[in-house]
Amino acid sequence: VVGSYVAKFLPEQTMGSSTMIAMGLIGLRFIFKPVMTTKEQMEAIPKRKRIIGSVIGGALVGFTCGFVGAGGGMMMLFVLTTFLGYELHIAVGTSVFIMSFTALTGSISHFAIGGMPDYVCLISCVVFTLIWSIIASKIANKVDSKILNRIVGIVLIIVCVVSLIFNYL
């Protein structure tokens, strides 16, 4: 909610560009420094450290989601793998689950402030996201972690580049 309020005072292009640059950097991180954490390594992280990381990471991602009106999946993926030590397969599923709630909160905040969407675009996005998330999850569960890291990184970079191009056209 705070992120949505702050976003009212900034140009739209600033919000979009900063998010896309962050996405590109996170994509590069997954390509050049793959997440190879095992479940045992994740469980070895002290519970206190995981709770503090969850609170700080959740607050930052929540603010950012409200700020740009995004679901925060790629940001949560980064927090889960980097600060909380999740395996990539588990982090992908967890971030998608969390994203549904952050996207809902961010959307409601933006709608309440007066940013109603184009309903055809909204429904199209929902339908195709559901279809492709089912397909992608089946593929992700069969792929080796190192390859999955690279795929995630490449997808994030492609989305970043395409979004920046459309943002500046």
DSSP file with accessible surface (Angstrom, degrees, kcal/mol):
  #  RESIDUE AA STRUCTURE BP1 BP2  ACC     N-H-->O    O-->H-N    N-H-->O    O-->H-N    TCO  KAPPA ALPHA  PHI   PSI    X-CA   Y-CA   Z-CA
    1    1 A V     >        0   0  114      0, 0.0     4,-2.0     0, 0.0     5,-0.1   0.000 360.0 360.0 360.0 -42.1    0.0    0.0    0.0
    2    2 A V  H  >  +     0   0  100      1,-0.2     4,-2.6     2,-0.2     5,-0.2   0.926 360.0  52.3 -63.0 -42.5    2.9    2.4    0.8
    3    3 A G  H  > S+     0   0    1      1,-0.2     4,-2.2     2,-0.2    -1,-0.2   0.902 108.0  51.0 -60.4 -40.7    4.5    1.6   -2.5
    4    4 A S  H  > S+     0   0    2      2,-0.2     4,-0.9     1,-0.2    -1,-0.2   0.909 110.7  49.2 -63.0 -40.6    1.3    2.4   -4.4
    5    5 A Y  H >< S+     0   0  133     -4,-2.0     3,-0.9     1,-0.2     4,-0.4   0.942 111.7  47.5 -65.3 -46.1    1.1    5.7   -2.6
    6    6 A V  H >< S+     0   0   52     -4,-2.6     3,-1.8     1,-0.2     4,-0.2   0.881 103.7  63.6 -62.7 -36.6    4.7    6.7   -3.3
    7    7 A A  H >< S+     0   0    7     -4,-2.2     3,-1.4     1,-0.3    -1,-0.2   0.782  87.7  70.9 -60.9 -26.8    4.3    5.6   -7.0
    8    8 A K  T << S+     0   0  121     -3,-0.9    -1,-0.3    -4,-0.9    -2,-0.2   0.791  97.7  51.0 -58.9 -27.0    1.7    8.4   -7.5
    9    9 A F  T <  S+     0   0  132     -3,-1.8    -1,-0.2    -4,-0.4    -2,-0.2   0.433 100.5  72.2 -95.4   0.5    4.4   11.0   -7.2
   10   10 A L  S <  S-     0   0   73     -3,-1.4     2,-0.0    -4,-0.2     5,-0.0  -0.874  88.1 -99.1-117.7 151.6    6.8    9.6   -9.8
   11   11 A P     >  -     0   0   80      0, 0.0     4,-1.5     0, 0.0     3,-0.5  -0.349  31.6-124.4 -64.1 144.9    6.7    9.4  -13.6
   12   12 A E  H  > S+     0   0  166      1,-0.2     4,-2.3     2,-0.2     5,-0.2   0.873 109.1  58.1 -58.4 -39.6    5.6    6.0  -14.9
   13   13 A Q  H  > S+     0   0   87      1,-0.2     4,-2.5     2,-0.2    -1,-0.2   0.872 102.5  54.4 -62.9 -35.5    8.7    5.6  -17.0
   14   14 A T  H  > S+     0   0   72     -3,-0.5     4,-2.1     2,-0.2     5,-0.2   0.932 109.4  47.4 -63.5 -44.6   10.9    5.9  -13.9
   15   15 A M  H  X S+     0   0   23     -4,-1.5     4,-1.8     1,-0.2    -2,-0.2   0.945 114.9  45.0 -62.7 -49.1    9.1    3.1  -12.1
   16   16 A G  H  X S+     0   0   25     -4,-2.3     4,-2.3     1,-0.2    -2,-0.2   0.921 112.9  50.0 -63.8 -43.1    9.2    0.7  -15.1
   17   17 A S  H  X S+     0   0    9     -4,-2.5     4,-2.4    -5,-0.2     5,-0.2   0.920 109.4  50.0 -64.8 -44.0   12.8    1.4  -16.0
   18   18 A S  H  X S+     0   0   59     -4,-2.1     4,-2.1    -5,-0.2    -1,-0.2   0.913 112.4  48.2 -64.7 -37.6   14.1    0.8  -12.4
   19   19 A T  H  X S+     0   0   15     -4,-1.8     4,-2.4    -5,-0.2    -1,-0.2   0.919 111.6  49.3 -67.5 -42.2   12.2   -2.5  -12.2
   20   20 A M  H  X S+     0   0   29     -4,-2.3     4,-2.4     2,-0.2    -2,-0.2   0.892 110.0  50.6 -66.9 -38.8   13.4   -3.7  -15.6
   21   21 A I  H  X S+     0   0   94     -4,-2.4     4,-2.3     2,-0.2    -1,-0.2   0.933 111.1  49.1 -64.4 -42.9   17.0   -2.9  -14.7
   22   22 A A  H  X S+     0   0   42     -4,-2.1     4,-2.5    -5,-0.2    -2,-0.2   0.916 110.2  51.9 -60.9 -41.2   16.7   -4.8  -11.4
   23   23 A M  H  X S+     0   0   20     -4,-2.4     4,-2.5     1,-0.2    -1,-0.2   0.917 108.9  50.3 -62.5 -42.4   15.1   -7.8  -13.3
   24   24 A G  H  X S+     0   0   10     -4,-2.4     4,-2.4     2,-0.2    -1,-0.2   0.915 110.4  49.3 -62.6 -42.2   18.1   -7.8  -15.8
   25   25 A L  H  X S+     0   0  111     -4,-2.3     4,-2.0     2,-0.2    -2,-0.2   0.908 111.3  48.9 -64.7 -40.5   20.6   -7.8  -12.9
   26   26 A I  H  X S+     0   0   17     -4,-2.5     4,-2.1     2,-0.2    -2,-0.2   0.913 109.4  53.6 -65.6 -39.2   18.8  -10.6  -11.2
   27   27 A G  H  X S+     0   0    0     -4,-2.5     4,-1.6     1,-0.2    -2,-0.2   0.926 107.9  49.8 -59.7 -43.9   18.7  -12.5  -14.5
   28   28 A L  H  X S+     0   0   75     -4,-2.4     4,-2.9     1,-0.2     5,-0.3   0.894 107.4  55.6 -62.2 -37.7   22.5  -12.1  -14.9
   29   29 A R  H  X S+     0   0   51     -4,-2.0     4,-2.5     1,-0.2    -1,-0.2   0.924 106.9  48.9 -62.0 -43.2   22.9  -13.4  -11.3
   30   30 A F  H  < S+     0   0    0     -4,-2.1    -1,-0.2     1,-0.2    -2,-0.2   0.831 114.8  46.2 -67.8 -29.5   21.0  -16.6  -12.1
   31   31 A I  H  < S+     0   0   30     -4,-1.6    -2,-0.2    -5,-0.2    -1,-0.2   0.942 123.4  30.3 -75.9 -48.3   23.1  -17.2  -15.3
   32   32 A F  H  < S+     0   0  164     -4,-2.9    -2,-0.2     1,-0.2    -3,-0.2   0.692 131.2  31.9 -90.9 -18.5   26.6  -16.5  -13.8
   33   33 A K  S  < S-     0   0  141     -4,-2.5    -1,-0.2    -5,-0.3    -2,-0.1  -0.610  83.2-160.3-136.4  75.0   26.0  -17.6  -10.2
   34   34 A P        -     0   0   31      0, 0.0     2,-0.7     0, 0.0   112,-0.1  -0.191  23.5-114.2 -58.6 147.2   23.5  -20.5  -10.3
   35   35 A V        +     0   0    5    110,-0.2    53,-0.3    -5,-0.1   114,-0.1  -0.742  42.7 165.2 -83.2 113.8   21.6  -21.4   -7.1
   36   36 A M        +     0   0   98     -2,-0.7    -1,-0.1    51,-0.1    51,-0.1   0.000  18.9 146.8-119.7  26.5   22.8  -24.8   -6.2
   37   37 A T        -     0   0   33     49,-0.3    51,-0.2    44,-0.1     2,-0.2  -0.386  36.2-145.4 -66.2 138.9   21.5  -24.9   -2.6
   38   38 A T     >  -     0   0   55     49,-0.1     4,-2.3    -2,-0.1     5,-0.2  -0.614  26.3-108.7 -98.2 166.7   20.4  -28.3   -1.3
   39   39 A K  H  > S+     0   0  109      1,-0.2     4,-2.4    -2,-0.2     5,-0.2   0.887 120.6  53.7 -61.2 -38.1   17.5  -28.8    1.1
   40   40 A E  H  > S+     0   0  134      1,-0.2     4,-1.2     2,-0.2    -1,-0.2   0.903 108.2  48.8 -64.2 -42.0   20.1  -29.8    3.8
   41   41 A Q  H  > S+     0   0  110      2,-0.2     4,-0.6     1,-0.2    -1,-0.2   0.898 110.9  51.2 -65.0 -39.2   22.0  -26.5    3.3
   42   42 A M  H >< S+     0   0   23     -4,-2.3     3,-1.2     1,-0.2    -2,-0.2   0.932 109.9  48.6 -63.0 -45.4   18.8  -24.5    3.5
   43   43 A E  H 3< S+     0   0  109     -4,-2.4    -1,-0.2     1,-0.2    -2,-0.2   0.730 101.4  66.0 -69.2 -19.5   17.7  -26.2    6.7
   44   44 A A  H 3< S+     0   0   79     -4,-1.2    -1,-0.2    -3,-0.2    -2,-0.2   0.679  77.1  99.7 -76.2 -16.3   21.2  -25.5    8.2
   45   45 A I  S << S-     0   0   35     -3,-1.2     5,-0.1    -4,-0.6    39,-0.0  -0.551  91.1-102.6 -70.5 128.3   20.6  -21.8    8.1
   46   46 A P     >  -     0   0   81      0, 0.0     4,-2.1     0, 0.0     5,-0.2  -0.209  22.5-126.5 -55.6 141.9   19.6  -20.7   11.6
   47   47 A K  H  > S+     0   0  149      1,-0.2     4,-2.5     2,-0.2     5,-0.2   0.884 109.0  55.5 -58.1 -40.6   15.8  -20.1   12.0
   48   48 A R  H  > S+     0   0  191      1,-0.2     4,-2.6     2,-0.2    -1,-0.2   0.922 107.8  48.7 -59.3 -43.6   16.4  -16.6   13.4
   49   49 A K  H  > S+     0   0  132      1,-0.2     4,-2.5     2,-0.2    -1,-0.2   0.899 111.2  50.1 -64.9 -39.2   18.3  -15.6   10.4
   50   50 A R  H  X S+     0   0   71     -4,-2.1     4,-2.3     2,-0.2    -2,-0.2   0.900 111.2  48.9 -66.6 -38.2   15.6  -17.0    8.1
   51   51 A I  H  X S+     0   0   89     -4,-2.5     4,-2.5     2,-0.2    -2,-0.2   0.946 112.8  46.4 -66.9 -46.6   12.9  -15.1    9.9
   52   52 A I  H  X S+     0   0   77     -4,-2.6     4,-2.6     1,-0.2     5,-0.3   0.935 113.9  49.1 -61.4 -44.2   14.8  -11.8    9.8
   53   53 A G  H  X S+     0   0   15     -4,-2.5     4,-2.7    -5,-0.2     5,-0.3   0.894 110.9  51.2 -61.6 -38.2   15.6  -12.4    6.1
   54   54 A S  H  X S+     0   0   58     -4,-2.3     4,-2.6    -5,-0.2     5,-0.2   0.918 112.0  45.6 -65.2 -43.8   11.9  -13.1    5.5
   55   55 A V  H  X S+     0   0   99     -4,-2.5     4,-2.3     2,-0.2    -2,-0.2   0.956 118.7  40.6 -66.4 -49.3   10.7  -10.0    7.2
   56   56 A I  H  X S+     0   0   98     -4,-2.6     4,-2.4     2,-0.2     5,-0.2   0.952 119.3  45.3 -66.2 -47.4   13.2   -7.7    5.5
   57   57 A G  H  X S+     0   0    4     -4,-2.7     4,-2.8    -5,-0.3     5,-0.3   0.923 113.7  50.1 -62.0 -42.9   12.9   -9.4    2.1
   58   58 A G  H  X S+     0   0   34     -4,-2.6     4,-2.8    -5,-0.3    -1,-0.2   0.900 110.7  49.3 -63.0 -40.8    9.1   -9.4    2.3
   59   59 A A  H  X S+     0   0   65     -4,-2.3     4,-2.5    -5,-0.2     5,-0.2   0.932 113.8  45.5 -65.2 -44.4    9.0   -5.7    3.3
   60   60 A L  H  X S+     0   0  113     -4,-2.4     4,-2.4     2,-0.2    -2,-0.2   0.930 116.6  44.5 -65.4 -44.1   11.2   -4.7    0.4
   61   61 A V  H  X S+     0   0    6     -4,-2.8     4,-3.0    -5,-0.2     5,-0.2   0.918 112.8  52.3 -67.1 -41.1    9.4   -6.9   -2.1
   62   62 A G  H  X S+     0   0   31     -4,-2.8     4,-2.3    -5,-0.3     5,-0.2   0.926 111.0  46.8 -60.4 -45.0    6.0   -5.7   -0.8
   63   63 A F  H  X S+     0   0   85     -4,-2.5     4,-2.6     1,-0.2    -1,-0.2   0.943 114.2  47.7 -61.0 -46.9    7.0   -2.1   -1.2
   64   64 A T  H  X S+     0   0   41     -4,-2.4     4,-2.6     1,-0.2     6,-0.3   0.902 110.3  51.9 -63.3 -40.6    8.3   -2.7   -4.7
   65   65 A C  H  X>S+     0   0    2     -4,-3.0     4,-1.8     1,-0.2     5,-0.9   0.918 113.3  44.0 -63.0 -43.2    5.2   -4.6   -5.7
   66   66 A G  H  <5S+     0   0    3     -4,-2.3    -2,-0.2    -5,-0.2    -1,-0.2   0.893 112.4  54.7 -66.5 -37.3    3.0   -1.8   -4.6
   67   67 A F  H  <5S+     0   0   26     -4,-2.6    -2,-0.2    -5,-0.2    -1,-0.2   0.923 124.6  21.4 -63.2 -46.4    5.3    0.7   -6.2
   68   68 A V  H  <5S-     0   0   34     -4,-2.6    -1,-0.2    -5,-0.1    -2,-0.2   0.490 102.1-120.4-104.1  -5.2    5.2   -0.8   -9.7
   69   69 A G  T  <5 +     0   0   33     -4,-1.8     2,-0.2    -5,-0.3    -3,-0.2   0.807  66.2 138.7  71.9  28.6    2.0   -2.8   -9.4
   70   70 A A      < -     0   0   33     -5,-0.9    -1,-0.2    -6,-0.3    36,-0.2  -0.576  64.7-119.9-103.8 168.9    3.8   -6.1  -10.0
   71   71 A G        -     0   0   15     -2,-0.2    32,-0.3    -3,-0.1    31,-0.2   0.743  37.9-135.7 -79.1 -26.7    3.4   -9.5   -8.5
   72   72 A G     >  +     0   0    5     30,-0.1     4,-2.9    -8,-0.1     5,-0.3   0.617  56.1 139.1  85.5  12.3    7.0   -9.7   -7.3
   73   73 A G  H  > S+     0   0   12      1,-0.2     4,-2.4     2,-0.2     5,-0.2   0.920  73.6  44.5 -58.5 -46.8    7.8  -13.2   -8.3
   74   74 A M  H  > S+     0   0   25      2,-0.2     4,-1.8     1,-0.2    -1,-0.2   0.877 114.8  49.6 -69.8 -31.8   11.3  -12.5   -9.6
   75   75 A M  H  > S+     0   0   22      2,-0.2     4,-2.3     1,-0.2    -2,-0.2   0.917 112.0  47.5 -71.4 -40.5   12.1  -10.4   -6.6
   76   76 A M  H  X S+     0   0   15     -4,-2.9     4,-3.3     2,-0.2     5,-0.3   0.889 108.2  56.5 -66.0 -36.1   10.8  -13.1   -4.2
   77   77 A L  H  X S+     0   0   11     -4,-2.4     4,-2.2    -5,-0.3     5,-0.3   0.931 108.4  47.2 -59.1 -44.2   12.8  -15.6   -6.2
   78   78 A F  H  X>S+     0   0   56     -4,-1.8     4,-2.8     2,-0.2     5,-0.5   0.935 114.5  45.9 -62.9 -46.9   15.9  -13.6   -5.5
   79   79 A V  I  X>S+     0   0   10     -4,-2.3     4,-1.7     1,-0.2     5,-1.5   0.937 113.3  49.6 -63.3 -45.9   15.1  -13.2   -1.8
   80   80 A L  I  <5S+     0   0    4     -4,-3.3     6,-2.9     3,-0.2    -1,-0.2   0.893 120.2  35.0 -63.1 -40.3   14.3  -16.9   -1.4
   81   81 A T  I  <5S+     0   0    5     -4,-2.2     4,-0.3    -5,-0.3    -2,-0.2   0.894 125.9  36.4 -83.8 -38.3   17.5  -18.1   -3.1
   82   82 A T  I  <5S+     0   0   51     -4,-2.8    -3,-0.2    -5,-0.3    -2,-0.2   0.929 130.9  21.4 -83.6 -46.9   20.0  -15.5   -2.0
   83   83 A F  I  <<S+     0   0  114     -4,-1.7    -3,-0.2    -5,-0.5   -30,-0.1   0.758 131.9  36.0 -96.3 -27.3   18.9  -14.6    1.6
   84   84 A L  S   <S-     0   0    6     -5,-1.5    -3,-0.2    -4,-0.1    -4,-0.1   0.493  97.0-127.1-108.8  -6.0   17.0  -17.7    2.7
   85   85 A G        +     0   0    8     -4,-0.3    -4,-0.2    -6,-0.3    -3,-0.1   0.720  44.3 167.2  73.2  23.9   18.9  -20.4    0.9
   86   86 A Y        -     0   0   59     -6,-2.9   -49,-0.3    -7,-0.1    -1,-0.2  -0.387  42.0-109.5 -69.4 147.5   16.0  -22.1   -0.9
   87   87 A E     >  -     0   0   49      1,-0.1     4,-3.0   -51,-0.1     5,-0.2  -0.476  33.4-115.8 -65.7 150.5   16.6  -24.6   -3.7
   88   88 A L  H  > S+     0   0    1    -53,-0.3     4,-2.7   -51,-0.2     5,-0.2   0.904 113.5  52.8 -62.3 -41.7   15.7  -23.1   -7.0
   89   89 A H  H  > S+     0   0   45      1,-0.2     4,-1.6     2,-0.2    -1,-0.2   0.924 115.2  41.3 -60.1 -43.1   12.8  -25.6   -7.7
   90   90 A I  H  > S+     0   0   80      1,-0.2     4,-2.6     2,-0.2    -1,-0.2   0.904 113.9  53.5 -70.2 -40.1   11.3  -24.9   -4.3
   91   91 A A  H  X S+     0   0    0     -4,-3.0     4,-2.9     2,-0.2     5,-0.2   0.889 105.8  53.2 -64.0 -38.5   11.9  -21.1   -4.6
   92   92 A V  H  X S+     0   0   38     -4,-2.7     4,-2.1    -5,-0.2    -1,-0.2   0.960 113.1  42.5 -62.5 -49.6   10.2  -21.0   -8.0
   93   93 A G  H  X S+     0   0   45     -4,-1.6     4,-2.1    -5,-0.2    -2,-0.2   0.917 116.2  48.6 -63.4 -41.9    7.0  -22.6   -6.6
   94   94 A T  H  X S+     0   0   40     -4,-2.6     4,-2.8     1,-0.2     5,-0.2   0.921 110.6  50.4 -65.2 -43.0    7.1  -20.6   -3.4
   95   95 A S  H  X S+     0   0    5     -4,-2.9     4,-2.7     1,-0.2    -1,-0.2   0.891 109.8  50.6 -66.1 -36.2    7.6  -17.3   -5.2
   96   96 A V  H  X S+     0   0   70     -4,-2.1     4,-1.4    -5,-0.2    -1,-0.2   0.926 111.5  48.3 -66.3 -41.0    4.7  -18.0   -7.6
   97   97 A F  H  X S+     0   0  137     -4,-2.1     4,-0.8     1,-0.2     3,-0.4   0.956 115.5  43.6 -63.3 -47.4    2.4  -18.8   -4.6
   98   98 A I  H >X S+     0   0   48     -4,-2.8     4,-2.2     1,-0.2     3,-0.8   0.899 106.8  62.9 -63.8 -38.8    3.5  -15.6   -2.8
   99   99 A M  H 3X S+     0   0   59     -4,-2.7     4,-3.1     1,-0.3     5,-0.3   0.844  93.7  61.4 -57.9 -35.9    3.2  -13.6   -6.0
  100  100 A S  H 3X S+     0   0   64     -4,-1.4     4,-1.5    -3,-0.4    -1,-0.3   0.902 109.4  41.8 -61.3 -36.5   -0.5  -14.3   -6.2
  101  101 A F  H <X S+     0   0  115     -4,-0.8     4,-2.4    -3,-0.8    -2,-0.2   0.909 116.1  46.9 -77.9 -40.8   -1.1  -12.5   -2.9
  102  102 A T  H  X S+     0   0   29     -4,-2.2     4,-2.8   -31,-0.2     5,-0.2   0.888 112.4  51.1 -68.8 -36.7    1.3   -9.6   -3.5
  103  103 A A  H  X S+     0   0   29     -4,-3.1     4,-2.8   -32,-0.3     5,-0.2   0.914 110.1  49.9 -64.7 -40.6   -0.2   -9.0   -7.0
  104  104 A L  H  X S+     0   0  102     -4,-1.5     4,-2.7    -5,-0.3     5,-0.2   0.946 113.0  45.9 -62.6 -46.2   -3.7   -9.0   -5.5
  105  105 A T  H  X S+     0   0   77     -4,-2.4     4,-2.3     1,-0.2    -2,-0.2   0.935 115.0  46.8 -63.1 -46.1   -2.7   -6.5   -2.9
  106  106 A G  H  X S+     0   0    3     -4,-2.8     4,-2.4     2,-0.2    -1,-0.2   0.909 113.2  49.6 -62.4 -41.1   -0.9   -4.3   -5.3
  107  107 A S  H  X S+     0   0   41     -4,-2.8     4,-2.9    -5,-0.2     5,-0.2   0.939 110.4  48.6 -64.1 -47.1   -3.7   -4.4   -7.8
  108  108 A I  H  X S+     0   0   97     -4,-2.7     4,-2.7    -5,-0.2    -1,-0.2   0.912 111.4  51.4 -61.1 -40.7   -6.4   -3.5   -5.3
  109  109 A S  H  X S+     0   0   14     -4,-2.3     4,-1.7    -5,-0.2    -1,-0.2   0.936 112.6  44.8 -61.4 -46.8   -4.2   -0.6   -4.1
  110  110 A H  H  X>S+     0   0   50     -4,-2.4     5,-2.8     1,-0.2     4,-0.9   0.901 113.7  50.0 -65.7 -39.5   -3.8    0.7   -7.6
  111  111 A F  H ><5S+     0   0   67     -4,-2.9     3,-0.6     3,-0.2    -2,-0.2   0.917 109.5  51.6 -64.4 -41.0   -7.5    0.2   -8.4
  112  112 A A  H 3<5S+     0   0   87     -4,-2.7    -1,-0.2     1,-0.2    -2,-0.2   0.854 107.8  52.3 -64.4 -33.7   -8.5    2.1   -5.2
  113  113 A I  H 3<5S-     0   0   79     -4,-1.7    -1,-0.2    -5,-0.2    -2,-0.2   0.674 131.5 -92.2 -78.3 -15.3   -6.2    5.0   -6.2
  114  114 A G  T <<5S+     0   0   60     -4,-0.9     2,-0.9    -3,-0.6    -3,-0.2   0.589  85.6 127.1 119.1  13.7   -7.9    5.2   -9.6
  115  115 A G      < +     0   0   43     -5,-2.8    -3,-0.1    -6,-0.1    -2,-0.1  -0.494  33.8 177.7-101.6  66.5   -5.9    3.0  -11.9
  116  116 A M        -     0   0  108     -2,-0.9     2,-0.1    -5,-0.2     3,-0.0  -0.459  22.4-130.4 -70.6 138.1   -8.5    0.8  -13.4
  117  117 A P        -     0   0   38      0, 0.0     2,-0.6     0, 0.0    -1,-0.1  -0.315  24.5 -93.0 -84.8 169.5   -7.2   -1.6  -16.0
  118  118 A D     >  -     0   0   99      1,-0.2     4,-2.5    -2,-0.1     5,-0.2  -0.728  37.9-145.0 -76.0 119.6   -8.4   -2.5  -19.5
  119  119 A Y  H  > S+     0   0  138     -2,-0.6     4,-2.6     1,-0.2     5,-0.3   0.837  95.1  54.6 -64.9 -33.7  -10.6   -5.5  -18.8
  120  120 A V  H  > S+     0   0  103      2,-0.2     4,-2.5     1,-0.2    -1,-0.2   0.944 112.0  44.7 -64.4 -44.1   -9.8   -7.3  -22.0
  121  121 A C  H  > S+     0   0   70      2,-0.2     4,-2.8     1,-0.2    -2,-0.2   0.921 113.1  51.9 -64.1 -43.2   -6.1   -7.1  -21.2
  122  122 A L  H  X S+     0   0   67     -4,-2.5     4,-2.3     2,-0.2    -2,-0.2   0.952 113.1  42.7 -59.3 -50.3   -6.7   -8.1  -17.6
  123  123 A I  H  X S+     0   0  106     -4,-2.6     4,-2.7     1,-0.2     5,-0.2   0.917 114.0  52.1 -66.1 -40.4   -8.7  -11.2  -18.5
  124  124 A S  H  X S+     0   0   51     -4,-2.5     4,-2.6    -5,-0.3     5,-0.3   0.930 110.2  48.5 -61.1 -45.0   -6.3  -12.1  -21.3
  125  125 A C  H  X S+     0   0   79     -4,-2.8     4,-2.3     1,-0.2     5,-0.2   0.917 112.1  48.8 -61.7 -43.6   -3.3  -11.9  -18.9
  126  126 A V  H  X S+     0   0   78     -4,-2.3     4,-2.3    -5,-0.2    -2,-0.2   0.952 113.9  45.3 -62.3 -49.1   -5.1  -14.0  -16.3
  127  127 A V  H  X S+     0   0   69     -4,-2.7     4,-2.3     1,-0.2    -2,-0.2   0.952 117.0  42.7 -62.3 -50.4   -6.1  -16.8  -18.7
  128  128 A F  H  X S+     0   0  120     -4,-2.6     4,-2.6    -5,-0.2     5,-0.3   0.856 111.9  54.9 -70.7 -29.9   -2.7  -17.0  -20.5
  129  129 A T  H  X S+     0   0   84     -4,-2.3     4,-2.2    -5,-0.3    -1,-0.2   0.932 109.6  47.5 -65.2 -43.2   -0.8  -16.8  -17.2
  130  130 A L  H  X S+     0   0  103     -4,-2.3     4,-1.6    -5,-0.2    -2,-0.2   0.942 114.1  46.4 -62.7 -46.5   -2.8  -19.7  -15.9
  131  131 A I  H  X S+     0   0   78     -4,-2.3     4,-1.8     1,-0.2     3,-0.2   0.959 117.4  41.6 -60.6 -52.1   -2.2  -21.8  -19.0
  132  132 A W  H  X S+     0   0  157     -4,-2.6     4,-3.0     1,-0.2     5,-0.2   0.800 108.4  59.7 -73.4 -24.7    1.5  -21.1  -19.3
  133  133 A S  H  X S+     0   0   51     -4,-2.2     4,-2.2    -5,-0.3    -1,-0.2   0.896 106.2  49.0 -68.9 -35.1    2.2  -21.5  -15.6
  134  134 A I  H  X S+     0   0   96     -4,-1.6     4,-1.7    -5,-0.2    -2,-0.2   0.947 114.6  44.8 -65.9 -46.0    0.9  -25.1  -15.7
  135  135 A I  H  X S+     0   0   65     -4,-1.8     4,-1.7     1,-0.2    -2,-0.2   0.945 114.6  48.2 -62.8 -47.6    3.1  -25.8  -18.8
  136  136 A A  H  X S+     0   0   54     -4,-3.0     4,-3.1     1,-0.2    -1,-0.2   0.878 108.1  54.3 -64.5 -37.3    6.1  -24.1  -17.2
  137  137 A S  H  X S+     0   0   56     -4,-2.2     4,-1.9     1,-0.2    -1,-0.2   0.893 106.5  52.0 -66.9 -35.5    5.8  -25.9  -13.9
  138  138 A K  H  < S+     0   0  130     -4,-1.7     4,-0.4     2,-0.2    -1,-0.2   0.909 114.3  43.3 -65.2 -39.9    5.7  -29.3  -15.6
  139  139 A I  H >X S+     0   0   97     -4,-1.7     3,-1.6     1,-0.2     4,-0.7   0.943 111.7  53.3 -69.4 -47.2    8.9  -28.4  -17.5
  140  140 A A  H >< S+     0   0   15     -4,-3.1     3,-0.7     1,-0.3    -2,-0.2   0.846 103.4  56.8 -60.6 -35.0   10.7  -26.9  -14.4
  141  141 A N  T 3< S+     0   0  119     -4,-1.9    -1,-0.3     1,-0.2    -2,-0.2   0.645 110.1  45.3 -73.2 -12.1   10.1  -29.9  -12.3
  142  142 A K  T <4 S+     0   0  182     -3,-1.6     2,-0.3    -4,-0.4    -1,-0.2   0.509  96.0  92.3-104.2  -8.6   11.9  -32.1  -14.8
  143  143 A V  S << S-     0   0   30     -4,-0.7     2,-0.0    -3,-0.7    -4,-0.0  -0.658  81.0-106.8 -96.2 144.7   14.9  -29.9  -15.5
  144  144 A D     >  -     0   0   98     -2,-0.3     4,-2.8     1,-0.1     5,-0.2  -0.320  32.6-116.3 -61.7 146.9   18.3  -29.9  -13.7
  145  145 A S  H  > S+     0   0   28      1,-0.2     4,-2.5     2,-0.2  -110,-0.2   0.864 112.9  51.5 -56.7 -42.9   18.9  -27.0  -11.3
  146  146 A K  H  > S+     0   0   93      2,-0.2     4,-1.8     1,-0.2    -1,-0.2   0.926 113.3  44.5 -64.6 -41.3   21.8  -25.5  -13.2
  147  147 A I  H  > S+     0   0   92      2,-0.2     4,-2.7     1,-0.2    -2,-0.2   0.916 111.8  53.4 -67.6 -41.3   19.9  -25.5  -16.4
  148  148 A L  H  X S+     0   0   11     -4,-2.8     4,-2.9     1,-0.2     5,-0.2   0.908 106.4  53.7 -60.6 -40.6   16.8  -24.1  -14.7
  149  149 A N  H  X S+     0   0    0     -4,-2.5     4,-2.7     1,-0.2    -1,-0.2   0.935 111.0  45.5 -56.8 -47.8   19.0  -21.3  -13.3
  150  150 A R  H  X S+     0   0  101     -4,-1.8     4,-2.8     2,-0.2    -2,-0.2   0.898 112.3  50.4 -66.6 -39.8   20.1  -20.4  -16.7
  151  151 A I  H  X S+     0   0   75     -4,-2.7     4,-2.7     2,-0.2     5,-0.2   0.944 112.2  47.6 -62.5 -46.3   16.6  -20.6  -18.2
  152  152 A V  H  X S+     0   0   24     -4,-2.9     4,-2.5     1,-0.2    -2,-0.2   0.935 113.5  48.5 -59.5 -46.2   15.3  -18.3  -15.4
  153  153 A G  H  X S+     0   0    0     -4,-2.7     4,-2.3    -5,-0.2    -2,-0.2   0.927 112.3  47.4 -60.5 -45.3   18.1  -15.9  -16.0
  154  154 A I  H  X S+     0   0   87     -4,-2.8     4,-2.7     2,-0.2     5,-0.2   0.928 112.1  49.9 -64.1 -43.5   17.6  -15.8  -19.8
  155  155 A V  H  X S+     0   0   77     -4,-2.7     4,-2.8    -5,-0.2     5,-0.2   0.934 110.9  49.5 -61.5 -44.1   13.9  -15.3  -19.4
  156  156 A L  H  X S+     0   0   18     -4,-2.5     4,-2.5    -5,-0.2    -1,-0.2   0.919 112.4  47.6 -62.2 -41.7   14.4  -12.4  -17.0
  157  157 A I  H  X S+     0   0   42     -4,-2.3     4,-2.9     2,-0.2     5,-0.2   0.920 111.9  49.6 -66.9 -41.4   16.9  -10.8  -19.3
  158  158 A I  H  X S+     0   0   96     -4,-2.7     4,-2.8     2,-0.2     5,-0.3   0.943 112.4  47.4 -62.1 -46.2   14.6  -11.2  -22.3
  159  159 A V  H  X S+     0   0   60     -4,-2.8     4,-2.6    -5,-0.2     5,-0.2   0.918 112.9  50.8 -60.8 -41.7   11.7   -9.7  -20.4
  160  160 A C  H  X S+     0   0   10     -4,-2.5     4,-2.6    -5,-0.2    -2,-0.2   0.953 113.2  43.4 -59.7 -51.6   13.9   -6.8  -19.2
  161  161 A V  H  X S+     0   0   72     -4,-2.9     4,-2.5     2,-0.2    -2,-0.2   0.939 115.9  46.7 -63.8 -47.9   15.2   -6.0  -22.7
  162  162 A V  H  X S+     0   0   66     -4,-2.8     4,-2.6    -5,-0.2     5,-0.2   0.931 114.0  48.8 -61.4 -43.7   11.8   -6.2  -24.4
  163  163 A S  H  X S+     0   0   39     -4,-2.6     4,-2.4    -5,-0.3    -1,-0.2   0.908 111.0  49.5 -64.1 -41.8   10.2   -4.1  -21.6
  164  164 A L  H  X S+     0   0   42     -4,-2.6     4,-1.6    -5,-0.2    -1,-0.2   0.906 110.6  51.0 -63.9 -40.2   12.8   -1.5  -21.8
  165  165 A I  H  X S+     0   0   90     -4,-2.5     4,-0.7     1,-0.2     3,-0.3   0.957 114.4  42.4 -61.1 -49.0   12.5   -1.3  -25.6
  166  166 A F  H  < S+     0   0  147     -4,-2.6     3,-0.5     1,-0.2    -1,-0.2   0.853 110.6  58.2 -66.9 -31.8    8.7   -0.9  -25.4
  167  167 A N  H  < S+     0   0   53     -4,-2.4    -1,-0.2    -5,-0.2    -2,-0.2   0.842 113.0  38.4 -65.7 -33.3    9.1    1.6  -22.5
  168  168 A Y  H  <        0   0  142     -4,-1.6    -1,-0.2    -3,-0.3    -2,-0.2   0.415 360.0 360.0-102.1   2.0   11.2    3.9  -24.6
  169  169 A L     <        0   0  161     -4,-0.7    -3,-0.0    -3,-0.5    -4,-0.0  -0.570 360.0 360.0 -83.1 360.0    9.4    3.6  -27.9
